[in-house]
Amino acid sequence: MADVADGWLVVGLGNPGPGYAAHRHNVGQMVIGTLAERLGARFKVHKTRSSVAEGRLAPGGARVVLAAPSSFMNNSGGPVAALVKFYKTSPDRIIVVHDELDIPFDEVRLKTGGGPGGHNGVKDIIAALGTPDFVRVRVGIGRPPGRQDPADFVLTAFSTAEKKVLPNLLSDAADAVEDVIRDGLVAAQQRHHSPKD
């Protein structure tokens, strides 16, 4: 399945290795883990410096490549560019799932284009692809408490209370990815953005 011209590349951002796996910064990779379970797909190490799982949303449905770059978050662009080249896909068929400080915990927002919003992983992907025009599924992790540095906050695990809600958040974000693929961005935004937006 080296050509996903009629399919989608879904990239979950995070840092590599078990020491980072439970951090807020890795929520994008948690989401694509949820999607892989739904697809019945297993991740395998790929030559694009990523772990990749492939499948279909439903029998006869859209083909999907789930990818977790094996680089550190701030260097996500190289692996994503390599994935785009290998799978012969285009930016309008890419969905990047990532953590977002400026969205409250347990909320999901979707957008395409625009700047990185201070997210270095997204910034590196924009630079590597030469365009910001890909879909982002932004998974809210909230702002750090008190005066904690955001750079430190994203590298901490979810709180006990948050962990109880986390499965629902991952499921909502995975639903958002599926909705973009199945129904398009606008319909997915209408479904997942609350009325106050």
JOURFEN-V913420 format. One record per residue. RES is the residue in one small letter. BURIAL is I if it has 24 or more other ideal C-beta (glycine too) atoms within 12 Angstrom, else O. D_CENTER is the distance of its C-alpha to the mean C-alpha in Angstrom with 1 decimal. Layout:
# JOURFEN-V913420
res=RES burial=BURIAL d_center=D_CENTER
res=RES burial=BURIAL d_center=D_CENTER
This chain:
# JOURFEN-V913420
res=m burial=O d_center=21.0
res=a burial=O d_center=20.8
res=d burial=O d_center=20.5
res=v burial=I d_center=17.8
res=a burial=O d_center=19.5
res=d burial=O d_center=19.6
res=g burial=I d_center=16.2
res=w burial=I d_center=12.5
res=l burial=I d_center=10.2
res=v burial=I d_center=6.7
res=v burial=I d_center=5.1
res=g burial=I d_center=3.5
res=l burial=I d_center=5.4
res=g burial=I d_center=8.7
res=n burial=I d_center=12.4
res=p burial=I d_center=14.4
res=g burial=O d_center=17.1
res=p burial=O d_center=18.1
res=g burial=O d_center=19.2
res=y burial=I d_center=15.7
res=a burial=O d_center=14.1
res=a burial=O d_center=15.0
res=h burial=I d_center=14.3
res=r burial=I d_center=12.5
res=h burial=I d_center=10.7
res=n burial=I d_center=9.1
res=v burial=I d_center=7.8
res=g burial=I d_center=4.1
res=q burial=I d_center=6.4
res=m burial=I d_center=8.6
res=v burial=I d_center=6.7
res=i burial=I d_center=6.8
res=g burial=I d_center=10.2
res=t burial=I d_center=11.2
res=l burial=I d_center=10.6
res=a burial=I d_center=12.6
res=e burial=O d_center=15.2
res=r burial=I d_center=15.6
res=l burial=I d_center=16.1
res=g burial=O d_center=18.3
res=a burial=I d_center=16.7
res=r burial=O d_center=17.0
res=f burial=I d_center=15.1
res=k burial=O d_center=17.6
res=v burial=O d_center=17.9
res=h burial=I d_center=17.8
res=k burial=O d_center=19.9
res=t burial=I d_center=17.0
res=r burial=I d_center=16.4
res=s burial=I d_center=13.5
res=s burial=I d_center=13.5
res=v burial=I d_center=13.2
res=a burial=I d_center=13.8
res=e burial=I d_center=15.3
res=g burial=I d_center=16.7
res=r burial=I d_center=17.4
res=l burial=I d_center=16.4
res=a burial=O d_center=20.1
res=p burial=O d_center=23.3
res=g burial=O d_center=23.8
res=g burial=O d_center=20.4
res=a burial=I d_center=17.7
res=r burial=I d_center=16.8
res=v burial=I d_center=13.2
res=v burial=I d_center=12.1
res=l burial=I d_center=9.3
res=a burial=I d_center=9.0
res=a burial=I d_center=8.7
res=p burial=I d_center=10.7
res=s burial=I d_center=13.8
res=s burial=I d_center=14.6
res=f burial=I d_center=14.3
res=m burial=I d_center=11.6
res=n burial=I d_center=14.1
res=n burial=I d_center=14.8
res=s burial=I d_center=11.5
res=g burial=I d_center=13.3
res=g burial=I d_center=15.8
res=p burial=I d_center=13.9
res=v burial=I d_center=11.8
res=a burial=I d_center=15.2
res=a burial=I d_center=16.7
res=l burial=I d_center=14.4
res=v burial=I d_center=15.2
res=k burial=O d_center=18.8
res=f burial=I d_center=19.1
res=y burial=I d_center=17.7
res=k burial=O d_center=19.5
res=t burial=I d_center=16.8
res=s burial=O d_center=16.6
res=p burial=I d_center=14.2
res=d burial=O d_center=14.7
res=r burial=I d_center=13.3
res=i burial=I d_center=9.9
res=i burial=I d_center=6.7
res=v burial=I d_center=4.1
res=v burial=I d_center=1.4
res=h burial=I d_center=4.4
res=d burial=I d_center=7.8
res=e burial=I d_center=10.6
res=l burial=I d_center=14.2
res=d burial=O d_center=15.9
res=i burial=I d_center=14.8
res=p burial=O d_center=16.7
res=f burial=I d_center=15.5
res=d burial=I d_center=14.9
res=e burial=I d_center=14.0
res=v burial=I d_center=11.2
res=r burial=I d_center=11.6
res=l burial=I d_center=10.7
res=k burial=I d_center=12.2
res=t burial=I d_center=12.9
res=g burial=O d_center=14.7
res=g burial=O d_center=16.3
res=g burial=O d_center=16.1
res=p burial=I d_center=13.5
res=g burial=O d_center=15.0
res=g burial=O d_center=15.8
res=h burial=I d_center=12.4
res=n burial=I d_center=13.6
res=g burial=I d_center=10.5
res=v burial=I d_center=10.0
res=k burial=I d_center=13.8
res=d burial=I d_center=14.2
res=i burial=I d_center=12.1
res=i burial=I d_center=14.3
res=a burial=O d_center=17.3
res=a burial=I d_center=16.7
res=l burial=I d_center=16.2
res=g burial=O d_center=18.8
res=t burial=O d_center=17.2
res=p burial=I d_center=14.8
res=d burial=O d_center=14.8
res=f burial=I d_center=11.4
res=v burial=I d_center=9.5
res=r burial=I d_center=7.1
res=v burial=I d_center=6.0
res=r burial=I d_center=7.4
res=v burial=I d_center=8.1
res=g burial=I d_center=11.7
res=i burial=I d_center=13.3
res=g burial=I d_center=16.5
res=r burial=O d_center=18.9
res=p burial=O d_center=20.8
res=p burial=O d_center=24.2
res=g burial=O d_center=27.3
res=r burial=O d_center=27.3
res=q burial=O d_center=24.7
res=d burial=O d_center=23.0
res=p burial=I d_center=19.3
res=a burial=O d_center=18.7
res=d burial=O d_center=20.3
res=f burial=I d_center=18.8
res=v burial=I d_center=15.1
res=l burial=I d_center=16.7
res=t burial=O d_center=18.3
res=a burial=O d_center=17.8
res=f burial=I d_center=17.5
res=s burial=O d_center=21.0
res=t burial=O d_center=23.1
res=a burial=O d_center=22.9
res=e burial=I d_center=19.1
res=k burial=O d_center=18.8
res=k burial=O d_center=20.9
res=v burial=O d_center=18.4
res=l burial=I d_center=15.2
res=p burial=O d_center=15.4
res=n burial=O d_center=15.8
res=l burial=I d_center=12.8
res=l burial=I d_center=10.5
res=s burial=I d_center=12.6
res=d burial=I d_center=12.4
res=a burial=I d_center=8.7
res=a burial=I d_center=9.1
res=d burial=I d_center=12.1
res=a burial=I d_center=10.6
res=v burial=I d_center=8.6
res=e burial=I d_center=12.0
res=d burial=I d_center=14.0
res=v burial=I d_center=12.6
res=i burial=I d_center=13.5
res=r burial=O d_center=16.7
res=d burial=O d_center=18.0
res=g burial=O d_center=16.5
res=l burial=I d_center=14.7
res=v burial=O d_center=17.9
res=a burial=O d_center=18.6
res=a burial=I d_center=15.2
res=q burial=I d_center=15.6
res=q burial=O d_center=19.1
res=r burial=O d_center=18.1
res=h burial=I d_center=15.5
res=h burial=I d_center=17.0
res=s burial=O d_center=20.1
res=p burial=O d_center=23.5
res=k burial=O d_center=23.8
res=d burial=O d_center=21.3
